[in-house]
């Protein structure tokens, strides 16, 4: 009995202690209205603060955008068709295989005289016809990109110069700073891509990679007076911000090797010229074939109306799919690359690099205030 009597107080104490240490769970009381009001006002204040920061940054960007526009206009002027143009020296180093001059006006080669002393062709002189200038494809595309870039920056400036209203009262009211900043950010992203594409064009294809553009974009014989011989490919491009001329001596793939050449190769008095396109067959069709048929097919009865080394080519019936211009299967007997420094293109490349750097900084600042990541 005494044990039961002694245990009762202990049990009661333990129950009371457990109740005090672990009180029953109850639903939390809702925050009072003053606290909710303070939180809402804080969020609104943060939103207004961000709008003010965006409005300030957009105003500060106005000067940067004007600088970008002036820089792009300077780049555009370097490709403008302004006479007398740029006179460029074309000459192979350490030998006289190719020597002459070209005159570039804007994106076209309007005048030029090239003296050829190739080892697989008779010595000859190529003279451009001033009535049929050669359009350089890379420069034409570059000109279009610069025009597009100026249009983009002009449209961006029109929004950056618009006064902003943090609380537009009607659809006709000026946009909020956030909406304007988002639009400007999107425009600057497009401008960045356009400048990157322009830089790629000036850089050109890598020297180590084959460029098959010559097989379909070589200059038409109509650009020359007298006409370009049918066994010569004259192709212009851009690499490393310089104008590059590729000259190729062509030979029909089905042309029989004459006995004199066979004997010379056998006794060692003649040898084939090694280059990266030797012993490969190419489907060749110059740039003017779509309009004039195959310009490298000589008229009937002419001296070049045969296949063979140094003669004209007979077009193959199997042209491009869909009835395109006919192509000729050819070997490249000799290939010469001549690079000529163009001061305008070099200056254009440097200006585009500086503009891209300025644009990247402006985009980073705008993205930091907007809380976004730059995606290129």
C-alpha positions as CSV (number, residue, x, y, z in Angstrom):
1,X,0.0,0.0,0.0
2,X,2.8,2.3,0.8
3,X,4.4,1.7,-2.5
4,X,1.2,2.7,-4.4
5,X,0.9,5.7,-2.2
6,X,4.5,6.7,-3.0
7,X,4.1,6.2,-6.7
8,X,1.0,8.4,-7.2
9,X,2.7,11.8,-6.6
10,X,5.5,10.8,-9.0
11,X,3.1,9.9,-11.7
12,X,1.2,13.1,-11.3
13,X,4.4,15.2,-11.3
14,X,5.6,13.5,-14.5
15,X,2.3,14.2,-16.2
16,X,2.3,17.8,-15.3
17,X,6.0,18.2,-16.4
18,X,5.3,16.6,-19.8
19,X,2.3,18.9,-20.4
20,X,4.3,22.0,-19.6
21,X,7.3,20.9,-21.8
22,X,5.1,19.8,-24.8
23,X,2.1,22.1,-25.0
24,X,-0.6,21.1,-27.5
25,X,-0.2,22.4,-31.0
26,X,-2.5,25.2,-32.1
27,X,-3.0,27.1,-35.4
28,X,-0.7,30.1,-35.7
29,X,-2.4,33.4,-35.5
30,X,-2.6,35.4,-38.7
31,X,-0.2,38.3,-39.1
32,X,-1.8,41.6,-38.1
33,X,-2.9,43.9,-40.8
34,X,-0.2,46.5,-40.1
35,X,2.5,43.9,-40.8
36,X,1.0,42.8,-44.1
37,X,0.7,46.4,-45.1
38,X,4.4,47.0,-44.4
39,X,5.4,43.9,-46.4
40,X,3.2,45.1,-49.4
41,X,4.7,48.5,-49.2
42,X,8.2,47.1,-49.1
43,X,7.6,45.0,-52.3
44,X,6.1,48.1,-54.0
45,X,9.1,50.2,-52.9
46,X,11.5,47.6,-54.3
47,X,9.6,47.5,-57.6
48,X,9.7,51.3,-57.9
49,X,13.4,51.3,-57.0
50,X,14.2,48.8,-59.7
51,X,12.1,50.9,-62.2
52,X,14.1,54.0,-61.2
53,X,17.4,52.1,-61.7
54,X,16.3,50.8,-65.1
55,X,15.1,54.3,-66.1
56,X,18.5,55.8,-65.1
57,X,20.4,53.1,-66.8
58,X,18.5,53.5,-70.1
59,X,19.1,57.2,-70.0
60,X,22.8,56.5,-69.4
61,X,22.8,54.0,-72.3
62,X,21.6,56.7,-74.7
63,X,25.1,58.1,-75.0
64,X,26.5,54.6,-75.6
65,X,23.9,53.8,-78.2
66,X,24.7,57.0,-80.1
67,X,28.4,56.1,-80.0
68,X,27.5,52.7,-81.4
69,X,25.5,54.2,-84.2
70,X,28.3,56.6,-85.2
71,X,30.7,53.7,-85.2
72,X,28.5,51.6,-87.4
73,X,28.0,54.5,-89.8
74,X,31.8,54.8,-90.0
75,X,32.0,51.1,-90.8
76,X,29.3,51.5,-93.4
77,X,31.2,54.4,-95.0
78,X,34.3,52.1,-95.5
79,X,32.2,50.0,-97.8
80,X,30.4,52.8,-99.5
81,X,30.7,53.0,-103.3
82,X,32.7,56.2,-103.4
83,X,35.0,56.9,-106.3
84,X,37.9,56.6,-107.0
85,X,37.8,53.6,-104.6
86,X,40.8,51.6,-103.3
87,X,43.7,50.6,-105.6
88,X,45.0,47.2,-104.5
89,X,48.3,45.6,-105.5
90,X,48.0,42.0,-106.4
91,X,51.4,40.1,-106.5
92,X,52.7,36.8,-105.4
93,X,55.7,37.0,-103.0
94,X,59.1,35.8,-104.2
95,X,58.0,35.2,-107.8
96,X,56.2,36.8,-110.7
97,X,53.5,34.2,-111.1
98,X,50.8,36.8,-110.6
99,X,51.3,40.6,-110.8
100,X,48.8,43.4,-111.3
101,X,46.3,45.8,-109.7
102,X,42.6,45.7,-108.8
103,X,40.4,48.7,-108.0
104,X,37.6,48.1,-105.4
105,X,34.7,50.5,-105.2
106,X,32.3,49.5,-102.4
107,X,31.6,45.8,-102.7
108,X,32.7,45.6,-106.4
109,X,35.9,45.2,-108.3
110,X,35.5,47.7,-111.1
111,X,38.9,47.7,-112.8
112,X,42.0,45.6,-112.9
113,X,44.8,44.1,-114.9
114,X,46.5,40.9,-113.9
115,X,49.6,39.4,-115.6
116,X,49.8,35.6,-115.3
117,X,53.0,33.6,-115.7
118,X,51.6,30.2,-114.4
119,X,53.7,27.2,-115.0
120,X,50.9,25.1,-116.6
121,X,49.4,27.9,-118.9
122,X,50.7,30.2,-121.5
123,X,51.7,33.7,-120.2
124,X,48.7,36.0,-120.5
125,X,47.1,39.2,-119.2
126,X,43.6,39.4,-117.7
127,X,41.8,42.7,-118.0
128,X,38.5,43.4,-116.3
129,X,35.7,44.9,-118.3
130,X,34.6,48.1,-116.5
131,X,31.1,47.7,-117.8
132,X,30.8,44.4,-115.9
133,X,32.3,44.8,-112.5
134,X,32.8,41.8,-110.2
135,X,30.6,41.7,-107.1
136,X,32.5,40.1,-104.1
137,X,29.9,38.0,-102.4
138,X,31.4,38.3,-98.9
139,X,31.5,42.1,-99.1
140,X,27.9,42.2,-100.4
141,X,26.7,40.2,-97.4
142,X,28.8,42.3,-95.1
143,X,27.2,45.5,-96.5
144,X,23.8,44.0,-95.9
145,X,24.7,43.2,-92.3
146,X,25.9,46.7,-91.6
147,X,22.7,48.1,-93.0
148,X,20.7,45.8,-90.8
149,X,22.8,46.8,-87.8
150,X,22.2,50.5,-88.4
151,X,18.5,49.9,-88.6
152,X,18.6,48.0,-85.3
153,X,20.5,50.7,-83.4
154,X,18.2,53.4,-84.9
155,X,15.1,51.6,-83.6
156,X,16.7,51.0,-80.3
157,X,17.6,54.7,-79.9
158,X,14.0,55.7,-80.6
159,X,12.9,53.7,-77.5
160,X,15.8,54.7,-75.3
161,X,15.0,58.4,-76.0
162,X,11.3,58.0,-75.1
163,X,10.3,59.5,-71.6
164,X,9.0,56.7,-69.3
165,X,6.0,56.6,-67.1
166,X,6.1,54.2,-64.1
167,X,2.4,54.0,-64.0
168,X,1.0,54.2,-67.5
169,X,-2.6,55.4,-67.4
170,X,-3.6,54.4,-70.9
171,X,-2.4,52.2,-73.7
172,X,-1.0,55.3,-75.4
173,X,1.1,56.3,-72.4
174,X,4.9,55.8,-72.7
175,X,6.0,52.2,-71.7
176,X,7.3,51.4,-68.3
177,X,11.1,51.3,-67.7
178,X,10.9,47.5,-67.3
179,X,9.2,47.0,-70.7
180,X,11.5,49.5,-72.4
181,X,14.6,47.8,-70.9
182,X,13.3,44.4,-72.1
183,X,12.9,45.7,-75.6
184,X,16.3,47.4,-75.7
185,X,17.9,44.2,-74.3
186,X,16.3,42.1,-77.1
187,X,17.4,44.6,-79.7
188,X,21.0,44.7,-78.4
189,X,21.0,40.9,-78.5
190,X,20.1,41.0,-82.2
191,X,22.7,43.7,-82.8
192,X,25.4,41.6,-81.1
193,X,24.6,38.6,-83.4
194,X,24.7,40.8,-86.5
195,X,28.2,42.2,-85.5
196,X,29.4,38.6,-84.8
197,X,28.3,37.5,-88.3
198,X,30.1,40.5,-89.8
199,X,33.3,39.6,-87.9
200,X,33.0,36.0,-89.2
201,X,32.7,37.3,-92.8
202,X,35.8,39.4,-92.4
203,X,37.7,36.5,-90.8
204,X,36.7,34.2,-93.7
205,X,37.1,30.4,-93.9
206,X,40.1,28.9,-92.1
207,X,43.1,28.4,-94.3
208,X,43.3,24.8,-93.4
209,X,39.7,24.0,-94.4
210,X,38.8,23.5,-98.1
211,X,36.5,26.1,-99.5
212,X,34.4,24.7,-102.4
213,X,32.8,28.2,-103.2
214,X,35.1,28.6,-106.2
215,X,33.4,25.7,-108.1
216,X,30.2,27.8,-108.4
217,X,31.2,31.4,-107.7
218,X,34.2,31.9,-109.9
219,X,33.9,35.1,-112.1
220,X,32.2,34.8,-115.4
221,X,34.2,35.3,-118.6
222,X,31.9,38.3,-119.4
223,X,33.7,40.3,-116.6
224,X,36.9,40.3,-118.7
225,X,37.8,41.9,-122.0
226,X,38.9,39.8,-123.8
227,X,36.9,37.0,-122.2
228,X,38.5,34.8,-119.5
229,X,40.0,31.7,-121.0
230,X,37.9,28.6,-120.3
231,X,40.6,26.8,-118.4
232,X,41.1,29.5,-115.8
233,X,39.1,30.0,-112.6
234,X,39.2,33.5,-111.2
235,X,37.7,33.6,-107.7
236,X,37.7,36.5,-105.1
237,X,37.0,36.3,-101.4
238,X,37.9,37.7,-98.0
239,X,40.2,36.1,-95.4
240,X,41.8,37.8,-92.4
241,X,40.3,41.1,-93.4
242,X,42.2,41.0,-96.7
243,X,41.0,40.6,-100.2
244,X,42.1,37.2,-101.6
245,X,42.4,36.1,-105.2
246,X,42.4,32.4,-106.1
247,X,43.6,31.5,-109.6
248,X,43.3,27.9,-110.8
249,X,44.4,26.3,-114.0
250,X,41.8,23.7,-114.9
251,X,41.8,20.6,-117.0
252,X,38.8,18.4,-118.0
253,X,38.7,15.2,-116.1
254,X,38.2,13.1,-119.2
255,X,41.0,14.8,-121.2
256,X,43.6,12.3,-122.5
257,X,47.2,13.0,-121.5
258,X,49.2,13.7,-124.7
259,X,52.2,11.7,-125.5
260,X,54.7,14.6,-125.0
261,X,53.5,15.1,-121.5
262,X,53.6,11.3,-120.8
263,X,57.2,11.2,-122.0
264,X,58.3,14.3,-120.0
265,X,56.8,12.9,-116.8
266,X,58.5,9.5,-117.5
267,X,62.0,10.9,-117.9
268,X,61.6,13.5,-115.2
269,X,61.8,16.7,-117.3
270,X,58.3,17.6,-116.1
271,X,56.5,17.0,-112.9
272,X,53.0,17.6,-111.6
273,X,52.5,20.5,-109.3
274,X,51.5,19.4,-105.8
275,X,48.8,21.3,-104.0
276,X,45.9,20.5,-101.7
277,X,43.4,20.0,-104.6
278,X,45.5,17.8,-106.8
279,X,44.2,14.5,-108.1
280,X,40.6,15.5,-107.1
281,X,37.7,15.8,-109.5
282,X,35.5,18.9,-109.1
283,X,32.1,19.8,-110.6
284,X,32.8,23.2,-112.0
285,X,30.3,25.9,-113.1
286,X,31.3,29.6,-113.1
287,X,29.0,32.3,-111.7
288,X,27.4,33.4,-115.0
289,X,26.3,30.0,-116.2
290,X,22.7,30.4,-114.9
291,X,22.1,33.3,-117.4
292,X,24.3,32.4,-120.3
293,X,24.5,28.7,-120.3
294,X,28.0,27.4,-119.8
295,X,30.3,30.4,-120.4
296,X,33.3,28.2,-120.5
297,X,32.2,26.3,-123.6
298,X,34.0,27.7,-126.6
299,X,32.0,28.3,-129.8
300,X,32.0,25.6,-132.4
301,X,35.0,25.6,-134.8
302,X,37.3,27.5,-132.5
303,X,40.7,26.4,-131.5
304,X,39.5,25.4,-128.1
305,X,36.7,23.2,-129.3
306,X,38.4,20.1,-128.0
307,X,39.2,18.6,-124.7
308,X,42.7,18.5,-123.5
309,X,45.4,20.4,-121.7
310,X,45.1,24.1,-122.1
311,X,41.9,23.8,-124.2
312,X,38.2,24.6,-123.6
313,X,35.8,22.4,-121.8
314,X,32.7,20.6,-123.0
315,X,29.9,20.9,-120.6
316,X,28.5,17.8,-119.1
317,X,24.7,17.1,-119.4
318,X,24.5,16.1,-115.8
319,X,24.2,19.5,-114.2
320,X,22.7,20.3,-110.9
321,X,19.5,18.6,-109.8
322,X,16.3,20.3,-110.9
323,X,17.6,21.5,-114.3
324,X,20.3,23.8,-112.9
325,X,23.3,25.0,-114.8
326,X,25.5,22.3,-116.4
327,X,28.8,21.5,-114.7
328,X,32.1,20.3,-116.0
329,X,34.2,17.7,-114.2
330,X,37.7,19.1,-113.9
331,X,41.1,18.6,-112.3
332,X,43.0,21.6,-110.8
333,X,46.4,21.4,-112.4
334,X,47.7,24.5,-110.6
335,X,46.5,26.7,-107.8
336,X,47.7,30.1,-106.8
337,X,46.5,32.2,-103.8
338,X,47.3,35.9,-103.7
339,X,46.4,37.9,-100.6
340,X,46.3,41.7,-100.9
341,X,46.0,44.0,-97.9
342,X,43.0,46.3,-98.1
343,X,43.3,49.2,-95.6
344,X,39.6,49.8,-95.5
345,X,38.8,46.2,-94.6
346,X,41.5,46.2,-91.9
347,X,40.1,49.4,-90.4
348,X,36.6,47.9,-90.6
349,X,37.7,44.8,-88.7
350,X,39.3,46.9,-86.0
351,X,36.2,49.2,-85.6
352,X,33.8,46.2,-85.5
353,X,36.0,44.6,-82.7
354,X,35.8,47.8,-80.6
355,X,32.1,48.2,-81.2
356,X,31.5,44.6,-80.2
357,X,33.4,45.1,-76.9
358,X,31.4,48.3,-76.1
359,X,28.1,46.5,-76.9
360,X,29.0,43.6,-74.7
361,X,29.6,45.9,-71.7
362,X,26.3,47.7,-72.3
363,X,24.5,44.3,-72.4
364,X,26.2,43.1,-69.2
365,X,25.2,46.3,-67.3
366,X,21.6,46.1,-68.5
367,X,21.3,42.4,-67.7
368,X,22.7,43.0,-64.1
369,X,20.0,45.5,-63.3
370,X,17.3,43.4,-64.9
371,X,18.5,40.3,-63.0
372,X,19.0,38.3,-66.2
373,X,21.7,36.2,-67.7
374,X,23.2,37.1,-71.1
375,X,22.4,34.3,-73.7
376,X,24.3,34.5,-77.0
